Amino acid sequence: MSALLTLDSVCQRFGASTALDAISLSVEQGEFIALLGPSGCGKTTLLRTIAGFLTPTSGRILIEDKDVSAWAPYRRPLNTVFQNYALFPHLSVLGNVMYGPRRAGVARRDAQAQSHEALALVGLTDFAARFPRELSGGQQQRVALARAIVNRPKLLLLDEPLSALDLKLRKRVQLELKHLQQKLGIAFLFVTHDQEEAMTMADRIVVMHGGRIEQVGTGTEIYRRPASRFVAEFIGDANILPWSCDDQARVTLDGTELAMPGHIEVPPVARGIAVLRPEDIHVSPTRPHATDDASSSPTSADAAPDTNETTIMGSPSPRRDPSTIGSSMSTPPAAGCMALTAVVTDLVSIGSHTVVHAQAGEHKLLARLPGLPDASLASGQTVTLSWRAACMHLIGDAA
Amino acid sequence: MMSGLRAPFLLLIVPLVFFTAFFLAPLATVVVASLSASGNESGLTLDHYVRVLADRYHWDVILVTFRIGLYTTLACLLLGYPLAWYLVRIVKWRTWRRICVIMLVVPLFTSNIVRSFGWMVLLGRNGLVNDGLMGLGLVDRPVRFLGTELGILIGMVYVLLPFVVLAVGNALARVDSSLEQASSDLGARPAATFMHVTLPLTLPGIVSGAIMVFTLAVSAYVTPALLSGGRITVLSMLIFQQYSSVFDFHYGGALSVVLLVFTLIMVALAARIGTVKGSAT
């Protein structure tokens, strides 16, 4: 079965500026795709191009193998939920929802029945006679949704439809929308700048930046294996460390050779960056006299995370080499683990977790610990940051 | 403490005095005159109104007046809406749009008399319009414009068109383009989008433009007086006669009040259309 929507190197240029640069993408029937990117990345332009409000400068848009690039919006078998909802202010809620079926030539009575059905789906049965201005933002968003799905489109385009809602409502609507999408089997193409929203709802996420697609993948893929520094930093928090590879294929991380566990992929280039997620870092206080105590075993304070790690990794607990002070990398004797001595600069507790800001030489690192901070941790303290090398994701420099 | 109250009071008193002195007082004078007995008798009477309404001739004049007003309004809407559309939607070049608006508004700065005389020249038997029509072979002999309702209509439309263009243009510019896109997205062809979205959303502008044109048209004096050639009489000409040559202020006042009441009824009807449909905007 062919793809529902195929974009074939779609370009969109406005004068000298390029809004979309050779976008190629295919969307399957019933898929939930999130177009994710910062403002100005071209995601809304792409959506408007698919909807037909903009004609691509070059490239083709195919819906079920039909080239619709030159079709006017009203001919395209898709519907849009606009960012500001664009509800008709002079029509009642029912009138708004009936608009599509009526234009398609459905008899008034049938259009009414279909519209009531669609309103029931979004939980607005009792609001049919109201006018849009009498509804809250969340209700208006539902009307916009009902007005689109009543037409049973194969593809629904949603342009940041939740951005006007408050956080609590947004979280609830995200899940409702996901369930509705699964129930209807309509493919959703959802534009958002909120990575959490994209992660919550989408089957696949398309990360856009500067008019290009940076990466397409599931939420886990783009989080664990970002294709570029941009993706790494845009999706969640990332610690970025430089790595390089010599001609003997030995990888060094910030000057220290990296003991390579089997399953860490090294791109075939000479240097790049390593991405390390804050929740993968364990923080343990370095004892004041650790410098003299070269062969000290892990203290009880950091035994807990290490034990934990051992279970996950199935490898021996990492031993630290605290003789190295400051920023230099220390290669842990235990295979697959790395550690770094750093100074805590800030300790931010958000209740559910604690963010440790640490300075290791020229690098600023973030670590995220579950729960409230350990009483033994304090700002200005020297700590050891440790992590499994396998948690790192290496990205090669394009240059 | 005092200055906090005095400032808004002073700001209010000026327009209030102005409104009373130049609008309410003259109107009251007219109404009182229309209701008071003429000659040396005193007391209130409805005689003048009976005289106005009992005479078929007056009804004919009222009919002509409101027919011209209605046709003028319709013609202004039919010409003004596309013109406003052109200015707001089609013209992309700002300078050209400004030039168009200036061309539209500049005639309003010229005296009504001058403009109407201009039309007398243009619409005359040997005027430019007739020359043009005959030159194109559309008519065999000169069309008589002067002294016909058509002539008055042409002159009025020319004078009053800017009001519709400005009112509708303003409404058109305020229509959220995403609503028209939503309509198109929902499968409506351009014509359907216009009928179901753009037109209803610009209705308040249409109504306010129409009310302005209609009230100005039924109360217009100079244009009908000059272009009628004495063959057609509208209510304002009758009123002018009573005040300026007959000096019957009672009868003239009654005619004025009749015109005012009829106009207000029409405006109220139009405003109702505007609010019933436009309430949703």
HADDOCK unambig.tbl for C-alpha pairs under 7 A between the chains (distance, minus, plus):
assign (segid A and resid 73 and name CA) (segid B and resid 184 and name CA) 5.80 0.50 0.50
assign (segid A and resid 73 and name CA) (segid B and resid 185 and name CA) 5.34 0.50 0.50
assign (segid A and resid 74 and name CA) (segid B and resid 184 and name CA) 4.77 0.50 0.50
assign (segid A and resid 74 and name CA) (segid B and resid 185 and name CA) 5.16 0.50 0.50
assign (segid A and resid 74 and name CA) (segid B and resid 186 and name CA) 6.34 0.50 0.50
assign (segid A and resid 74 and name CA) (segid B and resid 187 and name CA) 3.99 0.50 0.50
assign (segid A and resid 74 and name CA) (segid B and resid 188 and name CA) 5.75 0.50 0.50
assign (segid A and resid 74 and name CA) (segid B and resid 189 and name CA) 6.28 0.50 0.50
assign (segid A and resid 75 and name CA) (segid B and resid 187 and name CA) 6.44 0.50 0.50
assign (segid A and resid 79 and name CA) (segid B and resid 185 and name CA) 5.87 0.50 0.50
assign (segid A and resid 79 and name CA) (segid B and resid 186 and name CA) 6.45 0.50 0.50
assign (segid A and resid 80 and name CA) (segid B and resid 185 and name CA) 6.64 0.50 0.50
assign (segid A and resid 86 and name CA) (segid B and resid 178 and name CA) 5.82 0.50 0.50
assign (segid A and resid 86 and name CA) (segid B and resid 179 and name CA) 5.14 0.50 0.50
assign (segid A and resid 86 and name CA) (segid B and resid 182 and name CA) 6.42 0.50 0.50
assign (segid A and resid 87 and name CA) (segid B and resid 179 and name CA) 6.83 0.50 0.50
assign (segid A and resid 88 and name CA) (segid B and resid 179 and name CA) 6.44 0.50 0.50
assign (segid A and resid 89 and name CA) (segid B and resid 280 and name CA) 5.50 0.50 0.50
assign (segid A and resid 89 and name CA) (segid B and resid 281 and name CA) 5.37 0.50 0.50
assign (segid A and resid 90 and name CA) (segid B and resid 278 and name CA) 6.98 0.50 0.50
assign (segid A and resid 90 and name CA) (segid B and resid 280 and name CA) 4.32 0.50 0.50
assign (segid A and resid 90 and name CA) (segid B and resid 281 and name CA) 5.61 0.50 0.50
assign (segid A and resid 100 and name CA) (segid B and resid 186 and name CA) 4.78 0.50 0.50
assign (segid A and resid 100 and name CA) (segid B and resid 187 and name CA) 6.19 0.50 0.50
assign (segid A and resid 103 and name CA) (segid B and resid 187 and name CA) 6.08 0.50 0.50
assign (segid A and resid 103 and name CA) (segid B and resid 188 and name CA) 5.57 0.50 0.50
assign (segid A and resid 104 and name CA) (segid B and resid 187 and name CA) 6.60 0.50 0.50
